[in-house]
Amino acid sequence: MISLRINSAERQLDVPDHELLLDTLRERLGLFSVREGCGVGACGTCTVLLDGRPASSCLLFTSRLEGHEIMTSEGLGGEQNPARVQRAFIEAAGFQCGYCTPGFVLTVQALVEEHPNPTEEQIKEYLAGNLCRCGAYPNILEAIKSMYAVASGR
């Protein structure tokens, strides 16, 4: 048994040593925003926030995460009350098929918390581990920039 804090809720889980966090979140807990893309930590589709930092859930063994805090897109906000980042993606149409969107949203959430006023280059560098096969990058960048424009009053 291990203890984790997932989306602000304490969870006790009995998982085998080899189970990946991606599988735990999807199959045991029904958190389907966490998706498998490449399976090798290169695409960002399975991104979660691990203690507030983006992490590839396809590379993490759940059994090794005792005491850590994990946030998925479901934990940020929902359909009735989306988080600021989620609203910005919706308003800027920062997605096409939507498969990669939860990973991008969580990465941007970490960016927002780390950088109060990033440059476009800093934004691009922060997002380098997330891939969008549809090519929605211009709208994703617009979503991020709009959040900072609103925050700074521009």
Secondary structure, DSSP 8 states (H G I E B T S, - for coil): -EEEEETTEEEEE---TT-BHHHIIIIIT--TTS--SSSSSSS-TTEEEETTEEEEGGG-BGGG-TT-EEE-HHHH--SSS--HHHHHHHHTT--SS-SSHHHHHHHHHHHHHH-SS--HHHHHHHGGG---TT--HHHHHHHHHHHHHHHHT-
